[in-house]
Amino acid sequence: MQRVSKRGLVWIAPAIVGLLLFVYYPLILNFRYSVEESNIFAGTQTFVGLQNYVKMANDRVFWIAFGNNTLYAVISVIVQVFFALALAATIEGLRNERFKSILRSIYFMPSAISLTVTGLLFYFIYHPSGGLLNGMLGAVGLESLQHAWLGNSDTAMVAIIMMSQWQGFGYTTLLFAVAMQRIPREYYEAAALDGIGPARRLFSVTMPLVSEMTGLLMIVTVSQAFQVFNEVMVTTSGGPDNSTQLLGTWLYVSGFIKNDFGYAAAIAVVIFIVTVILAIFQLRYTEKRRVHW
């Protein structure tokens, strides 16, 4: 047994070294940078303690970014988890296997498009003069609702979030469909014999048996919502008037444009702490609701 353990350690050693070198070491280094005032161009570092965190607490743009990320996470969980679950249940409830395959491919297709291409596509959709959205509103007599979607601070963030949901919705739907395919058909047949309708089957049979996938997707979705970067940079770059700033974009601006690398590292620490706390909470919640079958 001792010999087998040593051989196994040899095989996993490269992965452990890589994890320590490229994940945990930079993480510890970032915590150190967050209590320093760093100039990445001059190479100077000065210990300032919690000054960067005090500055963050009084930074109006940081709180705008934090609120945008929170809104992003809430909408993403509703659309990419719960709406995707309902759509997957609807698709899997169809009897025609070929039609189900076609629908899975259609909904998954946006996920195969790169974020940069998606951002440019929706930039033209939201264009105030020749955009598809304003054109459709005008065609149905709703000219009063036409405006610059990405140029208005009241609608820019929601417009970007909707773009992201369009792209990620099909991927989570496909994952839920795969999880539902593992559920024995006998459960649905027994529910049908008991006179349980489709809606109740969703809540009483499907959701409990895919709770593990639901928990996993909630963790991934929330974590991704607090790490969003490309969607904003290819559309508004944080404007107008910082209304679409996110923690990731404000980190980038602070570190690589304003040369305030210590403050950027402090923002990264906040992102890490928030995602870890939410992940732990969701893991415990999922573990309590896990169904063993």
C-alpha positions in Angstrom: 0.0 0.0 0.0 2.9 2.3 0.9 4.5 1.8 -2.6 1.2 2.6 -4.4 0.8 5.8 -2.4 4.3 7.0 -3.4 3.7 6.2 -7.1 0.4 8.1 -7.0 2.2 11.1 -5.4 4.7 11.1 -8.2 1.9 11.3 -10.8 0.0 14.1 -9.0 3.2 16.1 -8.1 3.3 18.2 -11.3 -0.3 19.2 -10.8 0.3 20.2 -7.2 3.4 22.2 -8.1 1.5 23.9 -10.9 -1.3 24.8 -8.6 1.0 26.2 -5.9 3.1 28.1 -8.5 0.4 29.6 -10.7 -2.6 29.8 -8.3 -1.7 30.1 -4.6 1.6 31.9 -4.9 0.1 34.7 -7.0 -2.9 34.8 -4.7 -0.6 35.4 -1.6 1.4 37.9 -3.6 -1.8 39.8 -4.5 -2.6 40.1 -0.8 0.8 41.6 -0.2 0.4 44.1 -3.0 -3.0 45.2 -1.6 -1.3 46.7 1.4 1.3 48.5 -0.6 1.5 51.5 -2.9 3.0 50.2 -6.1 4.3 51.8 -9.3 4.6 49.0 -11.8 6.5 51.3 -14.3 9.1 52.6 -11.8 9.2 49.3 -9.8 8.7 51.1 -6.5 6.7 49.6 -3.6 5.7 51.3 -0.3 3.9 49.7 2.6 0.7 51.6 3.3 -1.3 49.1 5.5 -5.0 49.3 5.0 -4.9 52.6 3.1 -6.0 51.0 -0.2 -9.1 49.5 1.5 -10.0 52.8 3.2 -9.7 54.4 -0.2 -12.0 51.7 -1.7 -14.6 52.3 1.0 -14.8 56.0 0.0 -14.6 55.4 -3.8 -17.9 56.1 -5.5 -17.0 54.2 -8.7 -16.1 51.1 -6.7 -19.5 51.0 -5.2 -21.1 51.5 -8.6 -19.0 48.6 -9.9 -19.9 46.4 -6.9 -23.6 47.2 -7.4 -23.4 46.4 -11.1 -21.7 43.1 -10.4 -24.4 42.2 -7.9 -27.1 43.1 -10.4 -25.2 41.0 -12.9 -25.1 38.0 -10.6 -28.8 38.2 -9.6 -30.0 38.4 -13.2 -27.6 35.7 -14.3 -28.9 33.3 -11.6 -32.5 33.9 -12.6 -31.9 33.6 -16.3 -29.0 31.2 -16.7 -30.0 28.9 -13.9 -33.8 28.9 -13.3 -35.0 29.9 -16.7 -32.5 27.5 -18.3 -33.8 24.8 -16.0 -37.4 25.4 -17.1 -36.4 25.4 -20.8 -34.3 22.2 -20.4 -37.3 20.5 -18.8 -39.5 21.6 -21.6 -37.1 20.4 -24.3 -36.5 17.1 -22.6 -40.3 16.6 -22.2 -40.7 16.5 -26.0 -41.1 13.1 -27.6 -39.4 13.7 -30.9 -35.7 13.0 -30.4 -34.7 14.7 -33.6 -36.6 17.9 -32.7 -34.9 17.9 -29.3 -31.5 17.7 -30.8 -32.3 20.6 -33.1 -33.5 22.7 -30.2 -30.4 21.9 -28.1 -28.1 23.0 -31.1 -30.1 26.2 -31.6 -29.9 27.3 -28.0 -26.3 26.3 -27.6 -25.1 28.1 -30.8 -24.6 31.6 -29.2 -22.3 30.0 -26.6 -19.9 29.1 -29.4 -19.5 32.8 -30.4 -16.6 34.6 -28.9 -17.3 37.4 -26.5 -15.6 40.0 -28.7 -17.8 39.1 -31.7 -20.9 39.1 -29.4 -20.0 42.5 -28.1 -19.6 43.9 -31.6 -22.9 42.3 -32.7 -24.9 43.8 -29.9 -23.1 47.1 -30.3 -24.8 47.3 -33.7 -28.1 45.9 -32.4 -28.2 48.7 -29.8 -27.0 51.4 -32.2 -29.3 54.5 -31.7 -29.8 55.3 -35.4 -29.4 52.2 -37.5 -29.7 49.5 -34.8 -32.0 46.5 -35.0 -33.7 47.1 -31.6 -34.7 50.7 -32.3 -35.8 49.7 -35.8 -38.1 47.0 -34.4 -39.5 49.5 -31.9 -40.2 52.0 -34.7 -41.9 49.3 -36.8 -44.4 48.5 -34.1 -45.2 52.1 -33.3 -43.1 52.4 -30.1 -40.9 55.3 -31.2 -41.1 56.8 -27.8 -39.0 54.0 -26.4 -36.2 54.5 -28.9 -32.9 55.9 -27.5 -29.2 55.2 -27.2 -29.2 52.0 -25.2 -25.5 51.9 -24.5 -25.2 55.7 -24.4 -27.8 56.2 -21.6 -26.6 55.5 -18.1 -30.0 54.2 -17.1 -30.1 51.4 -19.6 -26.4 50.7 -20.6 -25.8 48.2 -17.8 -29.0 46.3 -18.3 -28.3 46.2 -22.1 -24.9 44.6 -21.5 -26.3 42.1 -19.0 -29.0 41.0 -21.5 -26.3 40.5 -24.1 -24.4 38.2 -21.7 -27.6 36.2 -20.9 -28.3 35.6 -24.6 -24.8 34.1 -24.9 -24.7 32.0 -21.8 -28.3 30.8 -21.6 -27.9 28.0 -24.1 -24.9 26.5 -22.4 -26.5 26.1 -19.0 -29.6 24.8 -20.7 -27.6 22.0 -22.3 -25.9 21.1 -19.0 -29.4 20.8 -17.4 -30.6 18.7 -20.3 -27.6 16.3 -19.7 -28.4 16.1 -16.0 -32.1 15.4 -16.7 -31.2 12.6 -19.1 -29.7 10.7 -16.2 -33.0 10.7 -14.3 -34.7 7.3 -14.6 -37.8 7.5 -16.7 -39.7 5.4 -14.1 -39.9 8.4 -11.8 -41.8 10.4 -14.5 -44.0 7.4 -15.3 -44.9 6.9 -11.7 -45.7 10.6 -11.3 -47.9 10.5 -14.5 -49.8 7.5 -13.1 -50.5 9.5 -9.9 -52.0 12.2 -12.0 -49.2 14.8 -11.4 -49.0 17.4 -14.2 -45.9 18.7 -16.0 -45.5 21.8 -13.7 -45.7 19.8 -10.5 -43.3 17.1 -12.0 -40.8 19.9 -12.6 -40.9 20.9 -8.9 -41.4 17.5 -7.3 -39.3 15.2 -9.5 -36.9 17.1 -11.8 -35.6 19.9 -9.6 -34.7 17.7 -6.5 -32.9 15.2 -8.8 -30.8 17.9 -10.6 -30.2 19.9 -7.4 -26.5 19.1 -7.5 -26.2 20.5 -11.1 -28.2 23.5 -10.0 -25.9 24.2 -7.1 -22.8 23.8 -9.3 -24.2 26.2 -12.0 -25.2 28.7 -9.3 -21.6 28.8 -8.0 -20.1 29.0 -11.5 -22.6 31.7 -12.6 -22.1 33.9 -9.6 -18.3 33.5 -9.8 -18.4 34.5 -13.4 -20.7 37.4 -12.7 -18.0 38.9 -10.4 -15.3 38.3 -13.0 -16.9 39.9 -16.0 -14.6 42.0 -18.1 -14.8 41.5 -21.9 -18.5 42.3 -22.3 -18.0 45.8 -21.0 -14.7 46.6 -22.6 -15.9 45.8 -26.1 -19.1 47.8 -25.7 -18.9 50.8 -23.4 -15.4 50.6 -21.7 -17.2 51.5 -18.4 -19.1 54.5 -19.7 -21.2 56.6 -19.8 -20.1 58.4 -16.6 -18.8 55.1 -15.2 -22.3 53.7 -15.1 -21.2 50.3 -16.5 -18.0 49.9 -14.6 -17.6 46.5 -13.0 -15.1 45.3 -10.4 -12.9 43.7 -13.2 -12.9 46.8 -15.4 -12.3 49.2 -12.5 -9.4 47.0 -11.4 -8.0 47.3 -14.9 -8.4 51.0 -15.0 -6.9 51.5 -11.6 -3.9 49.2 -12.2 -2.9 49.7 -15.8 -4.3 53.1 -16.7 -4.0 55.0 -13.4 -0.9 53.1 -12.4 -2.4 52.4 -8.9 -1.5 48.8 -8.7 -1.9 48.5 -5.0 -5.5 49.7 -5.2 -6.1 47.3 -8.1 -4.8 44.5 -5.9 -7.2 45.4 -3.1 -10.1 45.3 -5.6 -8.9 41.8 -6.6 -8.9 40.7 -2.9 -12.5 41.9 -2.6 -13.5 39.9 -5.7 -11.8 36.8 -4.3 -13.4 37.1 -0.9 -16.9 37.7 -2.2 -16.7 34.7 -4.7 -15.3 32.4 -2.0 -18.0 33.3 0.6 -20.8 32.9 -1.9 -19.3 29.6 -3.2 -19.1 28.2 0.4 -22.6 29.2 1.2 -24.0 27.7 -2.0 -22.0 24.4 -1.5 -23.4 24.0 2.0 -26.9 24.8 0.8 -26.6 22.3 -2.1 -25.2 19.6 0.3 -28.2 19.9 2.6 -30.6 19.6 -0.3 -28.7 16.8 -2.1 -30.9 13.8 -3.1 -29.2 10.4 -3.0 -30.6 7.9 -5.5 
